[in-house]
Structure formats: structure tokens, C-alpha cells
Amino acid sequence: MAHNLLFLGLAMMIGSASSASQPDFTPIVPSAAALAPPGSPQTRYCLRVDPVTGSNVQTIQCWTREEWAEQGVDVDKEWAKNGVRAMT
């Protein structure tokens, strides 16, 4: 019983500390650094892609903006999260 009360007390302290340290909500505005670097039509943008079903290995694909667009991917939106490099 004493362990349950100790656990409950610690959980309440951790919960209150983490919620107090969170900043107020501020809207996320993409910065210029979050956008993919500019390039020519031949520039290939390498992005991390989800693993193939049945695999845990994440892969990196390098395609042009046009090829990514054909797959329904906006390179500028995905670059901040999954961008690896741009090759000319």
C-alpha cells in the first residue's frame, strides 16, 4: 500500500512538472531553413521513406521534384522531417 501511495505521489509530481514547463502555444511557421534547397529540374532530393511492409529498414529515395510530385509528395513540406540531401 505504501508503494502505491509513493508511486501515485511521484506520478503527480512528474505530471505537474512537465505540464508547467511546456510553453504557450505558438503557431508553427515554416522557415526558409525548413524548405528544400533550390535546384535545377535535374536536382535529386533524397528523402527518408517508410519501410516496405514486412521490413524494419528505413530507406532513402533520391528523385527529382517532378518525380516526387508524381508520387504525391511535396518536397518542401517533407524536407524538414525527412530530407537528407540534395544532389545536382
RODO-2510 file (C-alpha; in nm, 4 decimals, decimal comma):
residues 88
     n   res          X          Y          Z
     1     m     0,0000     0,0000     0,0000
     2     a     0,2831     0,2376     0,0858
     3     h     0,4430     0,1707    -0,2529
     4     n     0,1174     0,2576    -0,4298
     5     l     0,0956     0,5915    -0,2495
     6     l     0,4598     0,6650    -0,3236
     7     f     0,4087     0,5832    -0,6903
     8     l     0,0945     0,7995    -0,7054
     9     g     0,2757     1,0920    -0,5418
    10     l     0,5709     1,0666    -0,7805
    11     a     0,3419     1,0414    -1,0822
    12     m     0,1549     1,3546    -0,9745
    13     m     0,4819     1,5469    -0,9261
    14     i     0,6146     1,4436    -1,2673
    15     g     0,2842     1,5278    -1,4353
    16     s     0,2658     1,8727    -1,2810
    17     a     0,6304     1,9490    -1,3588
    18     s     0,6009     1,8515    -1,7246
    19     s     0,2813     2,0483    -1,7827
    20     a     0,4234     2,3561    -1,6121
    21     s     0,7355     2,3559    -1,8279
    22     q     0,5505     2,3464    -2,1594
    23     p     0,5450     2,6821    -2,3388
    24     d     0,2298     2,8525    -2,4559
    25     f     0,1025     2,7522    -2,7985
    26     t     0,2716     2,9356    -3,0818
    27     p     0,1815     2,8649    -3,4430
    28     i     0,4476     2,6892    -3,6457
    29     v     0,5581     2,8962    -3,9414
    30     p     0,7924     2,7224    -4,1823
    31     s     1,1256     2,8996    -4,2038
    32     a     1,3485     2,9182    -4,5056
    33     a     1,5724     2,6510    -4,3487
    34     a     1,2790     2,4095    -4,3380
    35     l     1,2290     2,4306    -4,7151
    36     a     1,4192     2,2120    -4,9562
    37     p     1,7204     2,3810    -5,1133
    38     p     1,6619     2,5307    -5,4565
    39     g     1,7957     2,3474    -5,7548
    40     s     1,7608     2,2800    -6,1238
    41     p     1,4987     2,0469    -6,2727
    42     q     1,7654     1,7725    -6,2646
    43     t     1,8393     1,8145    -5,8915
    44     r     1,7542     1,4999    -5,6992
    45     y     1,6145     1,5360    -5,3478
    46     c     1,6861     1,2470    -5,1123
    47     l     1,4154     1,1793    -4,8529
    48     r     1,3663     0,9064    -4,5948
    49     v     1,0719     0,6846    -4,6856
    50     d     0,8727     0,4365    -4,4792
    51     p     0,9972     0,0795    -4,4742
    52     v     0,8482    -0,1738    -4,7115
    53     t     0,5821    -0,3885    -4,5468
    54     g     0,7494    -0,6673    -4,3502
    55     s     1,0760    -0,4789    -4,3061
    56     n     1,2092    -0,2528    -4,0317
    57     v     1,4733    -0,0973    -4,2566
    58     q     1,4019     0,2625    -4,3481
    59     t     1,5227     0,3542    -4,6948
    60     i     1,6286     0,6756    -4,8646
    61     q     1,4989     0,7558    -5,2122
    62     c     1,6504     1,0249    -5,4361
    63     w     1,4207     1,1671    -5,7035
    64     t     1,3653     1,4983    -5,8820
    65     r     1,0894     1,7340    -5,7686
    66     e     0,8807     1,6209    -6,0659
    67     e     0,9185     1,2520    -5,9737
    68     w     0,8247     1,3231    -5,6100
    69     a     0,5225     1,5223    -5,7287
    70     e     0,4092     1,2270    -5,9413
    71     q     0,4053     1,0231    -5,6188
    72     g     0,2005     1,2929    -5,4430
    73     v     0,4886     1,4258    -5,2306
    74     d     0,5522     1,7985    -5,1797
    75     v     0,9301     1,8123    -5,1320
    76     d     0,9181     2,1472    -4,9491
    77     k     0,6672     2,0164    -4,6930
    78     e     0,8517     1,6877    -4,6340
    79     w     1,2043     1,8285    -4,6316
    80     a     1,2078     1,9436    -4,2667
    81     k     1,1050     1,5986    -4,1401
    82     n     1,2575     1,3586    -4,3913
    83     g     1,5125     1,5478    -4,6010
    84     v     1,8602     1,4011    -4,6245
    85     r     2,0414     1,5796    -4,9069
    86     a     2,0024     1,7397    -5,2481
    87     m     2,2236     1,6255    -5,5345
    88     t     2,2796     1,8222    -5,8522
***
